[in-house]
Amino acid sequence: MIPTPSGTRVWLAAGVTYMRKGFAALAAQAEATLRQNPFSGHLFVFRGRRGDLVKVIWWDGQGACLFVKRLERGRFVWPQATEGKVSLTPAQLAMLLEGIDWRMPQRTWQPEAAG
């Protein structure tokens, strides 16, 4: 999992992104499209057209980091908007990277009684 210090925001770029871009081009996109500073320490998440590939960029204070994940089966759950950004919590990002629907996770167990 990506280390996320407290106070770190996670930004999803709505729509699709050309996945041949590296850190520099994705950082420029975060700056221009998302209107965020890519060197702020926040995480920026981008998804490819097919939906099975995501790239996450962040600046850890010492250098640029680029995380890439491709699902063997299924697609990453993404907002329907074609432009803009969506803010996630680090827990929602963890679910997204596991291929879980982060918008409405289902609990697998509920206690039946309190005692």
Phi and psi in degrees as GROMACS dihedral restraints (atoms count N, CA, C in turn):
[ dihedral_restraints ]
;  ai    aj    ak    al  type     phi  dphi    fc
    3     4     5     6     1   -76.4    20    10
    4     5     6     7     1   129.8    20    10
    6     7     8     9     1   -68.7    20    10
    7     8     9    10     1   124.0    20    10
    9    10    11    12     1  -124.0    20    10
   10    11    12    13     1   101.6    20    10
   12    13    14    15     1   -62.3    20    10
   13    14    15    16     1   158.3    20    10
   15    16    17    18     1   -61.0    20    10
   16    17    18    19     1   144.5    20    10
   18    19    20    21     1    87.8    20    10
   19    20    21    22     1    -3.5    20    10
   21    22    23    24     1   -79.2    20    10
   22    23    24    25     1   132.5    20    10
   24    25    26    27     1   -98.5    20    10
   25    26    27    28     1   151.5    20    10
   27    28    29    30     1  -117.6    20    10
   28    29    30    31     1   123.2    20    10
   30    31    32    33     1  -115.2    20    10
   31    32    33    34     1   126.6    20    10
   33    34    35    36     1   -97.7    20    10
   34    35    36    37     1   129.6    20    10
   36    37    38    39     1   -84.8    20    10
   37    38    39    40     1   111.8    20    10
   39    40    41    42     1   -65.2    20    10
   40    41    42    43     1   152.7    20    10
   42    43    44    45     1    87.0    20    10
   43    44    45    46     1  -164.2    20    10
   45    46    47    48     1  -112.4    20    10
   46    47    48    49     1   156.0    20    10
   48    49    50    51     1  -127.8    20    10
   49    50    51    52     1   143.7    20    10
   51    52    53    54     1   -68.2    20    10
   52    53    54    55     1   117.1    20    10
   54    55    56    57     1   -83.3    20    10
   55    56    57    58     1     2.9    20    10
   57    58    59    60     1   -85.5    20    10
   58    59    60    61     1    -0.8    20    10
   60    61    62    63     1   -73.8    20    10
   61    62    63    64     1   145.1    20    10
   63    64    65    66     1  -100.6    20    10
   64    65    66    67     1  -164.7    20    10
   66    67    68    69     1   -59.7    20    10
   67    68    69    70     1   -45.6    20    10
   69    70    71    72     1   -60.7    20    10
   70    71    72    73     1   -47.1    20    10
   72    73    74    75     1   -69.8    20    10
   73    74    75    76     1   -38.4    20    10
   75    76    77    78     1   -69.0    20    10
   76    77    78    79     1   -35.7    20    10
   78    79    80    81     1   -64.1    20    10
   79    80    81    82     1   -40.2    20    10
   81    82    83    84     1   -63.9    20    10
   82    83    84    85     1   -37.8    20    10
   84    85    86    87     1   -67.5    20    10
   85    86    87    88     1   -39.3    20    10
   87    88    89    90     1   -62.3    20    10
   88    89    90    91     1   -38.2    20    10
   90    91    92    93     1   -71.8    20    10
   91    92    93    94     1   -46.2    20    10
   93    94    95    96     1   -79.8    20    10
   94    95    96    97     1   -50.8    20    10
   96    97    98    99     1   -83.3    20    10
   97    98    99   100     1   -47.3    20    10
   99   100   101   102     1   -85.1    20    10
  100   101   102   103     1   -13.0    20    10
  102   103   104   105     1    57.5    20    10
  103   104   105   106     1    45.1    20    10
  105   106   107   108     1  -128.5    20    10
  106   107   108   109     1   153.7    20    10
  108   109   110   111     1   -81.0    20    10
  109   110   111   112     1   115.2    20    10
  111   112   113   114     1   -69.1    20    10
  112   113   114   115     1   -11.3    20    10
  114   115   116   117     1  -103.4    20    10
  115   116   117   118     1    21.4    20    10
  117   118   119   120     1   -85.0    20    10
  118   119   120   121     1   -12.6    20    10
  120   121   122   123     1    95.6    20    10
  121   122   123   124     1    -6.5    20    10
  123   124   125   126     1   -76.8    20    10
  124   125   126   127     1   160.2    20    10
  126   127   128   129     1   -98.7    20    10
  127   128   129   130     1   137.6    20    10
  129   130   131   132     1  -121.9    20    10
  130   131   132   133     1   124.7    20    10
  132   133   134   135     1  -114.0    20    10
  133   134   135   136     1   132.3    20    10
  135   136   137   138     1  -128.0    20    10
  136   137   138   139     1   143.6    20    10
  138   139   140   141     1  -120.4    20    10
  139   140   141   142     1   143.8    20    10
  141   142   143   144     1   -78.8    20    10
  142   143   144   145     1   173.4    20    10
  144   145   146   147     1   -62.4    20    10
  145   146   147   148     1   -43.0    20    10
  147   148   149   150     1   -73.1    20    10
  148   149   150   151     1   -20.8    20    10
  150   151   152   153     1    89.3    20    10
  151   152   153   154     1     0.6    20    10
  153   154   155   156     1  -102.7    20    10
  154   155   156   157     1     5.0    20    10
  156   157   158   159     1  -132.6    20    10
  157   158   159   160     1   131.2    20    10
  159   160   161   162     1  -127.7    20    10
  160   161   162   163     1   151.8    20    10
  162   163   164   165     1  -126.4    20    10
  163   164   165   166     1   136.3    20    10
  165   166   167   168     1  -121.2    20    10
  166   167   168   169     1   128.5    20    10
  168   169   170   171     1  -118.3    20    10
  169   170   171   172     1   148.9    20    10
  171   172   173   174     1  -162.4    20    10
  172   173   174   175     1   159.2    20    10
  174   175   176   177     1  -107.2    20    10
  175   176   177   178     1   118.9    20    10
  177   178   179   180     1   -93.0    20    10
  178   179   180   181     1    10.6    20    10
  180   181   182   183     1    98.3    20    10
  181   182   183   184     1   -22.7    20    10
  183   184   185   186     1  -114.7    20    10
  184   185   186   187     1   -25.3    20    10
  186   187   188   189     1  -173.2    20    10
  187   188   189   190     1   176.5    20    10
  189   190   191   192     1   -84.9    20    10
  190   191   192   193     1   136.4    20    10
  192   193   194   195     1  -120.1    20    10
  193   194   195   196     1   140.1    20    10
  195   196   197   198     1  -133.4    20    10
  196   197   198   199     1   120.7    20    10
  198   199   200   201     1  -113.1    20    10
  199   200   201   202     1   132.0    20    10
  201   202   203   204     1  -125.1    20    10
  202   203   204   205     1   134.9    20    10
  204   205   206   207     1  -137.4    20    10
  205   206   207   208     1   134.8    20    10
  207   208   209   210     1  -122.6    20    10
  208   209   210   211     1   130.1    20    10
  210   211   212   213     1   -83.3    20    10
  211   212   213   214     1   136.9    20    10
  213   214   215   216     1   -73.3    20    10
  214   215   216   217     1   -35.3    20    10
  216   217   218   219     1  -136.4    20    10
  217   218   219   220     1   144.1    20    10
  219   220   221   222     1    88.6    20    10
  220   221   222   223     1  -175.8    20    10
  222   223   224   225     1  -133.4    20    10
  223   224   225   226     1   153.8    20    10
  225   226   227   228     1   -75.0    20    10
  226   227   228   229     1   137.7    20    10
  228   229   230   231     1   -75.8    20    10
  229   230   231   232     1   127.7    20    10
  231   232   233   234     1  -133.7    20    10
  232   233   234   235     1   150.4    20    10
  234   235   236   237     1   -62.7    20    10
  235   236   237   238     1   152.6    20    10
  237   238   239   240     1   -75.5    20    10
  238   239   240   241     1   -18.0    20    10
  240   241   242   243     1   -60.8    20    10
  241   242   243   244     1   145.0    20    10
  243   244   245   246     1   -92.8    20    10
  244   245   246   247     1   -12.8    20    10
  246   247   248   249     1  -149.7    20    10
  247   248   249   250     1   162.5    20    10
  249   250   251   252     1   104.5    20    10
  250   251   252   253     1  -160.2    20    10
  252   253   254   255     1  -143.7    20    10
  253   254   255   256     1   158.2    20    10
  255   256   257   258     1  -132.3    20    10
  256   257   258   259     1   135.8    20    10
  258   259   260   261     1   -94.5    20    10
  259   260   261   262     1   134.4    20    10
  261   262   263   264     1  -120.7    20    10
  262   263   264   265     1   161.5    20    10
  264   265   266   267     1   -88.0    20    10
  265   266   267   268     1   160.9    20    10
  267   268   269   270     1   -57.4    20    10
  268   269   270   271     1   -33.4    20    10
  270   271   272   273     1   -66.4    20    10
  271   272   273   274     1   -40.9    20    10
  273   274   275   276     1   -65.3    20    10
  274   275   276   277     1   -37.5    20    10
  276   277   278   279     1   -62.4    20    10
  277   278   279   280     1   -42.2    20    10
  279   280   281   282     1   -60.1    20    10
  280   281   282   283     1   -41.9    20    10
  282   283   284   285     1   -65.5    20    10
  283   284   285   286     1   -43.7    20    10
  285   286   287   288     1   -57.8    20    10
  286   287   288   289     1   -45.3    20    10
  288   289   290   291     1   -68.3    20    10
  289   290   291   292     1   -20.4    20    10
  291   292   293   294     1   -89.3    20    10
  292   293   294   295     1    -2.4    20    10
  294   295   296   297     1    84.3    20    10
  295   296   297   298     1    15.6    20    10
  297   298   299   300     1   -91.7    20    10
  298   299   300   301     1   144.4    20    10
  300   301   302   303     1   -69.7    20    10
  301   302   303   304     1   102.0    20    10
  303   304   305   306     1   -73.6    20    10
  304   305   306   307     1   -14.8    20    10
  306   307   308   309     1   -74.2    20    10
  307   308   309   310     1   -37.7    20    10
  309   310   311   312     1  -143.8    20    10
  310   311   312   313     1    73.0    20    10
  312   313   314   315     1   -65.5    20    10
  313   314   315   316     1   143.6    20    10
  315   316   317   318     1   -99.3    20    10
  316   317   318   319     1   128.5    20    10
  318   319   320   321     1   -75.9    20    10
  319   320   321   322     1   140.1    20    10
  321   322   323   324     1   -91.5    20    10
  322   323   324   325     1   -13.4    20    10
  324   325   326   327     1  -147.8    20    10
  325   326   327   328     1   136.9    20    10
  327   328   329   330     1  -126.5    20    10
  328   329   330   331     1   137.0    20    10
  330   331   332   333     1   -66.1    20    10
  331   332   333   334     1   142.9    20    10
  333   334   335   336     1   -89.5    20    10
  334   335   336   337     1   -34.0    20    10
  336   337   338   339     1  -141.3    20    10
  337   338   339   340     1   157.4    20    10
  339   340   341   342     1   -85.4    20    10
  340   341   342   343     1    -4.8    20    10
